Amino acid sequence: MRVFQLTAAAAMALLLTACVAPVSRNQGSERPVELATLSQWRATGRMAVAADGSGGSGSFDWQQQGNQTRIQIQGPLGVGGMKLFIEDDAVQLEASDGRRLESQAAWTELEARLGAPVPARNLRYWMLGLPAPGPAQWRSQSVPRTLEQDGWVIVYDRSIEQAGAQLPTRLTATSGTSRVRLVIDQWVLGADVP
């Protein structure tokens, strides 16, 4: 009789637990990130820039806070290290030797050091897999996804899912003889940005 009671109690416990849905730790606390409205993010990785047989490669740390962009680039691109600050249409470049350049002088110096023009204003959108404001055309939405905008063709070779969004981990932007390749090793989104 005792064995029967224990067996019945165990069966009842199994039946009750089968009726209760498992509770996820994150249930209701994490919503998918909407990339088009994401105003705060950070990406770190590697880049290669080439044009007309010149260029180089290095690493980057990109921090986006609303319309403020801060990019730190480390050689060996022939640039040593430099920081680029962009806010709306204002741009400032801080070289590793302490020189600060602004406006067109900053863009000219950036292109001279990298060996190619870099579409930094648009890259903040393209890195998220989004077209920048203005006319744009998706050539392909399947992998590899391909976007055409402002004379550049952006090919998204790889992506990962993070916070419910598809984030690029490898993309190449090409315009004429200029090519910018980014490999993103880490994404930090929203409030988690240090």
C-alpha positions in Angstrom: 0.0 0.0 0.0 2.9 2.4 0.9 4.5 1.8 -2.6 1.1 2.5 -4.2 0.8 5.8 -2.3 4.3 6.9 -3.2 3.7 6.0 -6.9 0.4 7.9 -6.9 2.0 11.0 -5.3 4.9 11.0 -7.8 2.4 10.6 -10.7 0.3 13.5 -9.4 3.4 15.7 -9.0 4.4 14.9 -12.6 0.9 15.7 -13.8 0.9 19.1 -12.0 4.3 20.1 -13.3 3.2 19.2 -16.9 0.3 21.6 -16.6 2.5 24.5 -15.6 4.4 26.3 -18.4 8.1 26.7 -17.8 9.1 30.2 -16.7 11.9 31.8 -18.6 14.2 34.1 -16.6 14.0 36.7 -19.3 10.3 36.4 -20.0 8.9 39.8 -20.6 12.1 41.6 -19.5 13.9 41.6 -22.9 12.3 42.9 -26.0 13.8 42.7 -29.4 15.9 45.7 -30.3 14.5 47.9 -33.1 17.7 48.9 -35.0 16.1 51.8 -36.8 15.5 53.6 -33.5 18.6 52.4 -31.7 20.5 55.5 -30.6 23.2 54.0 -28.4 25.6 51.2 -29.4 29.2 50.2 -29.6 31.1 47.9 -32.0 34.7 46.8 -31.9 36.5 44.9 -34.6 38.9 45.1 -37.5 39.0 47.1 -40.7 40.8 47.1 -44.0 40.8 50.0 -46.4 42.1 49.9 -49.9 42.2 52.2 -53.0 44.4 52.3 -56.1 46.9 49.8 -54.7 47.3 51.5 -51.3 45.7 51.1 -47.9 46.1 49.0 -44.8 44.3 47.4 -41.9 43.8 48.0 -38.2 41.3 47.8 -35.4 38.5 50.1 -34.4 36.3 50.9 -31.5 33.1 52.7 -32.6 30.7 54.3 -30.1 27.5 55.8 -31.1 25.4 58.1 -28.8 22.5 59.5 -30.7 24.0 61.7 -33.4 27.4 61.7 -31.8 29.9 59.3 -33.3 33.3 58.5 -31.7 35.7 56.2 -33.6 39.1 55.2 -32.3 41.3 53.6 -34.9 44.6 51.8 -34.2 47.2 51.0 -36.8 49.0 49.4 -38.6 47.2 51.5 -41.2 50.1 53.8 -41.4 48.1 56.1 -39.1 49.4 55.1 -35.7 46.3 55.9 -33.6 43.6 58.5 -34.2 40.2 59.4 -32.9 37.4 60.7 -35.1 34.4 62.6 -33.7 31.4 63.3 -35.8 28.2 65.2 -34.7 25.7 66.1 -37.4 27.9 67.8 -40.0 30.7 68.7 -37.7 33.8 66.5 -37.8 37.0 66.5 -35.7 40.1 64.3 -36.0 42.6 63.9 -33.2 45.9 62.4 -34.3 48.2 60.3 -32.1 50.6 63.3 -32.1 48.0 65.5 -30.4 47.1 67.5 -33.5 43.4 68.4 -33.9 41.8 69.0 -37.3 38.3 70.1 -38.0 35.8 70.1 -40.9 37.3 69.5 -44.4 40.8 69.4 -43.1 39.8 66.5 -40.9 38.2 64.6 -43.8 41.3 65.3 -46.0 43.7 64.0 -43.3 41.6 60.9 -42.7 41.6 60.0 -46.4 45.3 60.7 -46.6 46.1 58.5 -43.6 43.8 55.6 -44.6 44.7 55.8 -48.3 41.0 55.9 -49.4 37.8 57.8 -48.8 35.7 56.3 -46.0 32.0 57.1 -45.9 32.0 57.6 -42.1 28.7 59.5 -42.0 26.8 56.7 -43.7 28.8 53.9 -42.0 27.0 54.5 -38.7 23.8 53.2 -40.5 25.4 50.7 -42.8 27.1 49.0 -39.8 23.7 48.2 -38.3 22.5 46.8 -41.7 20.3 49.8 -42.4 20.4 52.4 -45.3 21.4 55.9 -44.3 18.8 58.6 -44.7 18.2 59.4 -48.4 17.8 57.3 -51.5 18.9 53.7 -51.3 18.2 50.5 -53.1 18.5 46.9 -51.8 19.8 44.7 -54.6 19.3 41.6 -52.6 17.7 40.8 -49.2 19.0 37.2 -49.1 22.5 36.4 -47.9 24.7 38.0 -48.9 22.4 41.1 -48.6 23.4 43.9 -50.9 22.6 47.6 -50.5 23.4 50.4 -52.9 23.6 54.0 -51.7 25.5 57.3 -52.5 27.7 55.6 -55.1 28.6 52.7 -52.7 27.7 49.1 -52.8 27.5 47.5 -49.4 27.6 43.7 -49.2 26.7 42.0 -45.9 28.4 38.6 -45.8 27.7 37.5 -42.2 25.5 38.5 -39.3 24.5 37.3 -35.8 21.3 37.5 -33.9 21.6 39.6 -30.7 18.7 41.0 -28.6 16.3 39.8 -31.3 18.0 41.8 -34.1 20.2 40.7 -37.0 23.5 42.5 -36.6 26.2 42.4 -39.3 29.5 40.9 -38.4 31.2 41.3 -41.8 30.5 43.8 -44.5 32.3 45.3 -47.4 31.6 48.8 -48.9 32.9 49.5 -52.4 32.9 52.6 -54.5 35.0 52.7 -57.7 38.5 51.6 -56.6 37.8 52.3 -52.9 37.0 49.4 -50.6 36.3 49.4 -46.8 35.9 46.0 -45.1 34.7 45.7 -41.5 34.7 42.7 -39.3 32.8 43.3 -36.1 34.0 41.1 -33.3 31.6 42.5 -30.6 28.4 44.4 -30.4 27.1 46.2 -27.3 23.6 47.6 -27.6 21.5 50.2 -25.7 22.0 50.7 -22.0 24.8 48.1 -21.8 27.2 50.5 -23.6 29.9 51.5 -21.1 
